[in-house]
Amino acid sequence: MVTGCGASSAATHIERVSPHGARTAWTSHAATVSRTRTLAQDAVRGIEQLIVNAQVRQREEEKRLARERFEALCTERYTLDGEAEEAIAGLAEVLERLEKLHAEQVRAASDAGDPSAAQHDPSGTVEPWLARRLRRWLANGSLERYDAPLPELDHLARKSGPDGEAR
């Protein structure tokens, strides 16, 4: 029997054994290769399943983080809506003062003999002035449904609870 290394020595070895022995050696070698191939394929399938599972977990985590971010933005929006409500309340207060000032001006002008001040109602100027500046946010149609404070009307705003969690 000749010994050597690698496949060529196995082939040389097989050539020197009986035909039945050679067939048995090749069959044994083929079975080993087949088992190795099956094990490798199983390992690949296992790795592919691990990858799929990891991708699913990653997507679920991304969704969870997106939900948390959305809730945080809702809470921030509630705060901004409150600021807008305060700003409008301040504007309404200034406009009421302007209206009172106008009434005083009309009386003073009338007392001075000049009734023309009564013809210059500030609402004729203030309304288009406001419409011009706020036109992006003004609705066309009935406004009664907007009597509530903005944070209550805004469906995407969330008030944060006592523990900081959005409600």
CNS distance restraints for C-alpha pairs under 8 A (distance, minus, plus):
assign (resid   1 and name CA) (resid  13 and name CA) 6.43 0.50 0.50
assign (resid   1 and name CA) (resid  16 and name CA) 6.95 0.50 0.50
assign (resid   2 and name CA) (resid   9 and name CA) 7.43 0.50 0.50
assign (resid   2 and name CA) (resid  12 and name CA) 7.14 0.50 0.50
assign (resid   2 and name CA) (resid  13 and name CA) 6.19 0.50 0.50
assign (resid   3 and name CA) (resid   9 and name CA) 6.10 0.50 0.50
assign (resid   3 and name CA) (resid  13 and name CA) 7.10 0.50 0.50
assign (resid   4 and name CA) (resid   8 and name CA) 7.80 0.50 0.50
assign (resid   4 and name CA) (resid   9 and name CA) 4.83 0.50 0.50
assign (resid   4 and name CA) (resid  10 and name CA) 7.82 0.50 0.50
assign (resid   5 and name CA) (resid   9 and name CA) 5.47 0.50 0.50
assign (resid   5 and name CA) (resid  10 and name CA) 7.67 0.50 0.50
assign (resid   6 and name CA) (resid  10 and name CA) 6.70 0.50 0.50
assign (resid   7 and name CA) (resid  11 and name CA) 6.08 0.50 0.50
assign (resid   8 and name CA) (resid  12 and name CA) 6.06 0.50 0.50
assign (resid   9 and name CA) (resid  13 and name CA) 5.89 0.50 0.50
assign (resid  10 and name CA) (resid  14 and name CA) 5.98 0.50 0.50
assign (resid  11 and name CA) (resid  15 and name CA) 6.09 0.50 0.50
assign (resid  12 and name CA) (resid  16 and name CA) 6.52 0.50 0.50
assign (resid  13 and name CA) (resid  17 and name CA) 6.65 0.50 0.50
assign (resid  14 and name CA) (resid  18 and name CA) 7.86 0.50 0.50
assign (resid  14 and name CA) (resid  21 and name CA) 7.47 0.50 0.50
assign (resid  14 and name CA) (resid  22 and name CA) 4.99 0.50 0.50
assign (resid  14 and name CA) (resid  25 and name CA) 7.25 0.50 0.50
assign (resid  15 and name CA) (resid  19 and name CA) 7.94 0.50 0.50
assign (resid  15 and name CA) (resid  22 and name CA) 6.94 0.50 0.50
assign (resid  17 and name CA) (resid  21 and name CA) 5.90 0.50 0.50
assign (resid  17 and name CA) (resid  22 and name CA) 6.09 0.50 0.50
assign (resid  18 and name CA) (resid  22 and name CA) 6.13 0.50 0.50
assign (resid  19 and name CA) (resid  23 and name CA) 6.16 0.50 0.50
assign (resid  20 and name CA) (resid  24 and name CA) 6.27 0.50 0.50
assign (resid  21 and name CA) (resid  25 and name CA) 6.12 0.50 0.50
assign (resid  22 and name CA) (resid  26 and name CA) 6.15 0.50 0.50
assign (resid  23 and name CA) (resid  27 and name CA) 6.03 0.50 0.50
assign (resid  24 and name CA) (resid  28 and name CA) 6.03 0.50 0.50
assign (resid  25 and name CA) (resid  29 and name CA) 6.05 0.50 0.50
assign (resid  26 and name CA) (resid  30 and name CA) 5.95 0.50 0.50
assign (resid  27 and name CA) (resid  31 and name CA) 6.10 0.50 0.50
assign (resid  28 and name CA) (resid  32 and name CA) 6.25 0.50 0.50
assign (resid  29 and name CA) (resid  33 and name CA) 6.23 0.50 0.50
assign (resid  30 and name CA) (resid  34 and name CA) 5.99 0.50 0.50
assign (resid  31 and name CA) (resid  35 and name CA) 6.10 0.50 0.50
assign (resid  32 and name CA) (resid  36 and name CA) 6.10 0.50 0.50
assign (resid  33 and name CA) (resid  37 and name CA) 6.00 0.50 0.50
assign (resid  34 and name CA) (resid  38 and name CA) 6.12 0.50 0.50
assign (resid  35 and name CA) (resid  39 and name CA) 6.08 0.50 0.50
assign (resid  36 and name CA) (resid  40 and name CA) 6.10 0.50 0.50
assign (resid  37 and name CA) (resid  41 and name CA) 6.11 0.50 0.50
assign (resid  38 and name CA) (resid  42 and name CA) 6.10 0.50 0.50
assign (resid  39 and name CA) (resid  43 and name CA) 6.10 0.50 0.50
assign (resid  40 and name CA) (resid  44 and name CA) 6.17 0.50 0.50
assign (resid  41 and name CA) (resid  45 and name CA) 6.21 0.50 0.50
assign (resid  42 and name CA) (resid  46 and name CA) 6.09 0.50 0.50
assign (resid  43 and name CA) (resid  47 and name CA) 6.14 0.50 0.50
assign (resid  44 and name CA) (resid  48 and name CA) 6.04 0.50 0.50
assign (resid  45 and name CA) (resid  49 and name CA) 6.13 0.50 0.50
assign (resid  46 and name CA) (resid  50 and name CA) 6.24 0.50 0.50
assign (resid  47 and name CA) (resid  51 and name CA) 6.20 0.50 0.50
assign (resid  48 and name CA) (resid  52 and name CA) 6.24 0.50 0.50
assign (resid  49 and name CA) (resid  53 and name CA) 6.08 0.50 0.50
assign (resid  50 and name CA) (resid  54 and name CA) 6.07 0.50 0.50
assign (resid  51 and name CA) (resid  55 and name CA) 6.12 0.50 0.50
assign (resid  52 and name CA) (resid  56 and name CA) 6.21 0.50 0.50
assign (resid  53 and name CA) (resid  57 and name CA) 6.22 0.50 0.50
assign (resid  54 and name CA) (resid  58 and name CA) 6.03 0.50 0.50
assign (resid  55 and name CA) (resid  59 and name CA) 6.17 0.50 0.50
assign (resid  56 and name CA) (resid  60 and name CA) 6.19 0.50 0.50
assign (resid  57 and name CA) (resid  61 and name CA) 6.13 0.50 0.50
assign (resid  58 and name CA) (resid  62 and name CA) 6.15 0.50 0.50
assign (resid  59 and name CA) (resid  63 and name CA) 6.18 0.50 0.50
assign (resid  60 and name CA) (resid  64 and name CA) 6.17 0.50 0.50
assign (resid  61 and name CA) (resid  65 and name CA) 6.14 0.50 0.50
assign (resid  62 and name CA) (resid  66 and name CA) 6.08 0.50 0.50
assign (resid  63 and name CA) (resid  67 and name CA) 6.12 0.50 0.50
assign (resid  64 and name CA) (resid  68 and name CA) 6.27 0.50 0.50
assign (resid  65 and name CA) (resid  69 and name CA) 6.12 0.50 0.50
assign (resid  66 and name CA) (resid  70 and name CA) 6.05 0.50 0.50
assign (resid  67 and name CA) (resid  71 and name CA) 6.21 0.50 0.50
assign (resid  68 and name CA) (resid  72 and name CA) 6.21 0.50 0.50
assign (resid  69 and name CA) (resid  73 and name CA) 6.14 0.50 0.50
assign (resid  70 and name CA) (resid  74 and name CA) 6.17 0.50 0.50
assign (resid  71 and name CA) (resid  75 and name CA) 6.30 0.50 0.50
assign (resid  71 and name CA) (resid 158 and name CA) 7.58 0.50 0.50
assign (resid  71 and name CA) (resid 166 and name CA) 6.42 0.50 0.50
assign (resid  72 and name CA) (resid  76 and name CA) 6.24 0.50 0.50
assign (resid  72 and name CA) (resid 166 and name CA) 7.30 0.50 0.50
assign (resid  73 and name CA) (resid  77 and name CA) 5.96 0.50 0.50
assign (resid  74 and name CA) (resid  78 and name CA) 6.22 0.50 0.50
assign (resid  74 and name CA) (resid 156 and name CA) 5.63 0.50 0.50
assign (resid  74 and name CA) (resid 157 and name CA) 4.54 0.50 0.50
assign (resid  74 and name CA) (resid 158 and name CA) 5.04 0.50 0.50
assign (resid  74 and name CA) (resid 159 and name CA) 7.97 0.50 0.50
assign (resid  74 and name CA) (resid 166 and name CA) 7.65 0.50 0.50
assign (resid  75 and name CA) (resid  79 and name CA) 6.49 0.50 0.50
assign (resid  75 and name CA) (resid 157 and name CA) 5.95 0.50 0.50
assign (resid  75 and name CA) (resid 158 and name CA) 4.68 0.50 0.50
assign (resid  75 and name CA) (resid 159 and name CA) 5.67 0.50 0.50
assign (resid  75 and name CA) (resid 160 and name CA) 5.88 0.50 0.50
assign (resid  75 and name CA) (resid 166 and name CA) 5.98 0.50 0.50
assign (resid  76 and name CA) (resid  80 and name CA) 6.31 0.50 0.50
assign (resid  76 and name CA) (resid 157 and name CA) 7.54 0.50 0.50
assign (resid  76 and name CA) (resid 158 and name CA) 7.88 0.50 0.50
assign (resid  77 and name CA) (resid  81 and name CA) 5.99 0.50 0.50
assign (resid  77 and name CA) (resid 156 and name CA) 7.34 0.50 0.50
assign (resid  77 and name CA) (resid 157 and name CA) 5.14 0.50 0.50
assign (resid  77 and name CA) (resid 158 and name CA) 7.25 0.50 0.50
assign (resid  78 and name CA) (resid  82 and name CA) 6.24 0.50 0.50
assign (resid  78 and name CA) (resid 151 and name CA) 5.53 0.50 0.50
assign (resid  78 and name CA) (resid 154 and name CA) 7.89 0.50 0.50
assign (resid  78 and name CA) (resid 156 and name CA) 7.93 0.50 0.50
assign (resid  78 and name CA) (resid 157 and name CA) 4.33 0.50 0.50
assign (resid  78 and name CA) (resid 158 and name CA) 5.35 0.50 0.50
assign (resid  78 and name CA) (resid 159 and name CA) 5.83 0.50 0.50
assign (resid  79 and name CA) (resid  83 and name CA) 6.35 0.50 0.50
assign (resid  79 and name CA) (resid 151 and name CA) 7.90 0.50 0.50
assign (resid  79 and name CA) (resid 159 and name CA) 7.68 0.50 0.50
assign (resid  80 and name CA) (resid  84 and name CA) 6.16 0.50 0.50
assign (resid  81 and name CA) (resid  85 and name CA) 6.15 0.50 0.50
assign (resid  81 and name CA) (resid 150 and name CA) 5.75 0.50 0.50
assign (resid  81 and name CA) (resid 151 and name CA) 5.12 0.50 0.50
assign (resid  81 and name CA) (resid 154 and name CA) 7.84 0.50 0.50
assign (resid  81 and name CA) (resid 157 and name CA) 7.68 0.50 0.50
assign (resid  82 and name CA) (resid  86 and name CA) 6.23 0.50 0.50
assign (resid  82 and name CA) (resid 150 and name CA) 6.96 0.50 0.50
assign (resid  82 and name CA) (resid 151 and name CA) 5.98 0.50 0.50
assign (resid  83 and name CA) (resid  87 and name CA) 6.13 0.50 0.50
assign (resid  84 and name CA) (resid  88 and name CA) 6.12 0.50 0.50
assign (resid  84 and name CA) (resid 150 and name CA) 7.63 0.50 0.50
assign (resid  85 and name CA) (resid  89 and name CA) 6.12 0.50 0.50
assign (resid  85 and name CA) (resid 149 and name CA) 6.58 0.50 0.50
assign (resid  85 and name CA) (resid 150 and name CA) 6.15 0.50 0.50
assign (resid  85 and name CA) (resid 151 and name CA) 7.89 0.50 0.50
assign (resid  86 and name CA) (resid  90 and name CA) 6.13 0.50 0.50
assign (resid  87 and name CA) (resid  91 and name CA) 6.13 0.50 0.50
assign (resid  88 and name CA) (resid  92 and name CA) 5.98 0.50 0.50
assign (resid  89 and name CA) (resid  93 and name CA) 6.18 0.50 0.50
assign (resid  90 and name CA) (resid  94 and name CA) 6.31 0.50 0.50
assign (resid  91 and name CA) (resid  95 and name CA) 6.12 0.50 0.50
assign (resid  92 and name CA) (resid  96 and name CA) 6.13 0.50 0.50
assign (resid  93 and name CA) (resid  97 and name CA) 6.34 0.50 0.50
assign (resid  94 and name CA) (resid  98 and name CA) 6.16 0.50 0.50
assign (resid  95 and name CA) (resid  99 and name CA) 6.12 0.50 0.50
assign (resid  96 and name CA) (resid 100 and name CA) 6.28 0.50 0.50
assign (resid  97 and name CA) (resid 101 and name CA) 6.04 0.50 0.50
assign (resid  98 and name CA) (resid 102 and name CA) 6.07 0.50 0.50
assign (resid  98 and name CA) (resid 122 and name CA) 7.78 0.50 0.50
assign (resid  99 and name CA) (resid 103 and name CA) 6.35 0.50 0.50
assign (resid  99 and name CA) (resid 122 and name CA) 7.09 0.50 0.50
assign (resid 100 and name CA) (resid 104 and name CA) 6.34 0.50 0.50
assign (resid 101 and name CA) (resid 105 and name CA) 6.15 0.50 0.50
assign (resid 102 and name CA) (resid 106 and name CA) 6.13 0.50 0.50
assign (resid 102 and name CA) (resid 121 and name CA) 7.49 0.50 0.50
assign (resid 102 and name CA) (resid 122 and name CA) 7.24 0.50 0.50
assign (resid 103 and name CA) (resid 107 and name CA) 6.33 0.50 0.50
assign (resid 104 and name CA) (resid 108 and name CA) 6.08 0.50 0.50
assign (resid 105 and name CA) (resid 109 and name CA) 5.90 0.50 0.50
assign (resid 105 and name CA) (resid 117 and name CA) 7.04 0.50 0.50
assign (resid 106 and name CA) (resid 110 and name CA) 5.96 0.50 0.50
assign (resid 106 and name CA) (resid 115 and name CA) 7.12 0.50 0.50
assign (resid 106 and name CA) (resid 117 and name CA) 5.31 0.50 0.50
assign (resid 106 and name CA) (resid 118 and name CA) 5.30 0.50 0.50
assign (resid 107 and name CA) (resid 111 and name CA) 6.03 0.50 0.50
assign (resid 108 and name CA) (resid 112 and name CA) 6.11 0.50 0.50
assign (resid 109 and name CA) (resid 113 and name CA) 6.24 0.50 0.50
assign (resid 109 and name CA) (resid 114 and name CA) 4.97 0.50 0.50
assign (resid 109 and name CA) (resid 115 and name CA) 5.97 0.50 0.50
assign (resid 109 and name CA) (resid 116 and name CA) 7.63 0.50 0.50
assign (resid 109 and name CA) (resid 117 and name CA) 6.31 0.50 0.50
assign (resid 110 and name CA) (resid 114 and name CA) 5.18 0.50 0.50
assign (resid 110 and name CA) (resid 115 and name CA) 4.88 0.50 0.50
assign (resid 110 and name CA) (resid 117 and name CA) 7.88 0.50 0.50
assign (resid 115 and name CA) (resid 119 and name CA) 7.80 0.50 0.50
assign (resid 116 and name CA) (resid 120 and name CA) 7.38 0.50 0.50
assign (resid 117 and name CA) (resid 121 and name CA) 7.93 0.50 0.50
assign (resid 120 and name CA) (resid 124 and name CA) 7.57 0.50 0.50
assign (resid 121 and name CA) (resid 125 and name CA) 7.60 0.50 0.50
assign (resid 122 and name CA) (resid 126 and name CA) 5.88 0.50 0.50
assign (resid 123 and name CA) (resid 127 and name CA) 5.55 0.50 0.50
assign (resid 124 and name CA) (resid 128 and name CA) 7.11 0.50 0.50
assign (resid 125 and name CA) (resid 129 and name CA) 6.11 0.50 0.50
assign (resid 126 and name CA) (resid 130 and name CA) 5.96 0.50 0.50
assign (resid 127 and name CA) (resid 131 and name CA) 6.06 0.50 0.50
assign (resid 128 and name CA) (resid 132 and name CA) 5.87 0.50 0.50
assign (resid 129 and name CA) (resid 133 and name CA) 6.41 0.50 0.50
assign (resid 130 and name CA) (resid 134 and name CA) 5.80 0.50 0.50
assign (resid 130 and name CA) (resid 135 and name CA) 7.90 0.50 0.50
assign (resid 131 and name CA) (resid 135 and name CA) 5.19 0.50 0.50
assign (resid 131 and name CA) (resid 138 and name CA) 7.43 0.50 0.50
assign (resid 134 and name CA) (resid 138 and name CA) 6.27 0.50 0.50
assign (resid 139 and name CA) (resid 143 and name CA) 7.55 0.50 0.50
assign (resid 143 and name CA) (resid 147 and name CA) 7.47 0.50 0.50
assign (resid 146 and name CA) (resid 150 and name CA) 7.83 0.50 0.50
assign (resid 146 and name CA) (resid 153 and name CA) 7.14 0.50 0.50
assign (resid 148 and name CA) (resid 152 and name CA) 6.50 0.50 0.50
assign (resid 148 and name CA) (resid 153 and name CA) 6.57 0.50 0.50
assign (resid 149 and name CA) (resid 153 and name CA) 6.61 0.50 0.50
assign (resid 150 and name CA) (resid 154 and name CA) 6.05 0.50 0.50
assign (resid 151 and name CA) (resid 157 and name CA) 6.32 0.50 0.50
assign (resid 151 and name CA) (resid 158 and name CA) 7.98 0.50 0.50
assign (resid 152 and name CA) (resid 157 and name CA) 7.90 0.50 0.50
assign (resid 158 and name CA) (resid 166 and name CA) 5.67 0.50 0.50
assign (resid 158 and name CA) (resid 167 and name CA) 5.68 0.50 0.50
assign (resid 159 and name CA) (resid 166 and name CA) 5.73 0.50 0.50
assign (resid 159 and name CA) (resid 167 and name CA) 5.54 0.50 0.50
assign (resid 160 and name CA) (resid 164 and name CA) 5.27 0.50 0.50
assign (resid 160 and name CA) (resid 165 and name CA) 5.17 0.50 0.50
assign (resid 160 and name CA) (resid 166 and name CA) 4.10 0.50 0.50
assign (resid 160 and name CA) (resid 167 and name CA) 5.64 0.50 0.50
assign (resid 161 and name CA) (resid 165 and name CA) 5.12 0.50 0.50
assign (resid 161 and name CA) (resid 166 and name CA) 5.77 0.50 0.50
assign (resid 161 and name CA) (resid 167 and name CA) 5.93 0.50 0.50
